[in-house]
């Protein structure tokens, strides 16, 4: 068996690793190297809840044998991945960060996992997540906090806490997450990786833990925009098992990434000199980071158009209403029969949804198209994308997010997801990009918001941004 450079897991992106394996039968060696890194480091930030070393290595050996025999290689041939513990695979545990589903083994497999496997990817294990995907910080009353690989005293972001941390620590080359109110983008920004939240219903959710059918999105975390494009290309497409999936054809999202930005690529950027900006949920440190990202996009060739900083409070409140009602419906039977098996924070949020009037929920759904149209007309206009922050502040410590009364903690949670939650209500695609470091020494990021099904446009802009910057190349010392 051909060997690989032992440093490959810590130095290469997903697409670079695919190129490295293209002419060699070294999937087993690469999986072994990644598993060694998992064993040595994952416990420091509570990234994995379980691993499947024998299964992964057996699959890698099969891939090497097939490649050596001349069989075609898929677009993810031999690439080690791991996923948030809410993507069901027949016969394997999937506990969704909970006590309630402890020992649950589904008898069916998520479409997204099937497609990744068909493309040649390996699954090393299941990753830490907030209980039932209901925390923006990575808090989990049963499993312990998700911790940031840059600093174990700081949050990893949630609810796809383990997905971002494992990619940032270079334990795997990519991971699936979910994004119902920012759960891909928040941890991506907090851990310094790239995260793609596609358009609502662009990706099949068959075999994925439900939380809020109107807001749930399968998303991707990886080092680069190109990596996310590769994952999106593999996973996207129609699925007869998910009638809500709106994608009607497969597509190569990497095509066109290398085309430089030019004057016709207009990006709407916040005008922080506007009086309304002074009232925004955003620190001066994050304003500076967004402004620098705008300058980097201009350096990449884009045309910047200043717009008023959006007020996402209404969209965020409507998202919370929809999430509360739909999540309470999903969990109604368990709330009645097993209330004490939930963490206190999660149970409070779920029980609140039982009290929302049906008329308010229906109004929130009815208003959705109107609010989306107004947002696109006002904030994007003729622009290709809108640049916004992801987090409103530097990544906080775990202690800071848990201090004070329950009301104060919940208000803090709401502020953390201010710039992401409303985008889910609008159903729009968003790409989170590493964009620098704050004074506490931790990474932070920005997001590009696009029109429905404009993922290819966002990924191209993100790729060109990453040709001008190297934030996505930075990694923690783990």
ABEGO torsion letter per residue (X at the ends): XBBBBAAAAAABBAAAAAAAAAABBAAAAAAAAAAAAAAAAAAAAGABABBBAAAAAAAAAAAAAAAAAGBBBBAABGBBBBBBBABBBBGBBBAGGBAAABGBBBABBBAAAAAAAAAGBBBAEBBBBBBGGBBAAGBBAAAEBBBBAABAABBAEOABAAAAAAAAAGABABBBBBBAAGAAAAAAAAAGBBBBBBBBGABBABGBBBABAAABBBBBBBABAAAAAAAAAAABEBBAABAABABABBBBAABGAABBBBAABBBBBBBAABAAAAABBBBAAAAAAAAAAAAAAAAAGBBBBBBBBBBAAAAAAAAAAAAAAAAAAAAAAAAAAAAAABBAAAAAAAAAAAABBAAAAAAAAAAAAAAAAAAAAAAAEABABBBBBABABBBBBAAAAABEBAAAAAAAAAAAAAAAAAAAAAGBBBBBBBAEBBAAGBBBBBBBBBBBGAAAAAAAAAAAAAAABAAAABBBBX
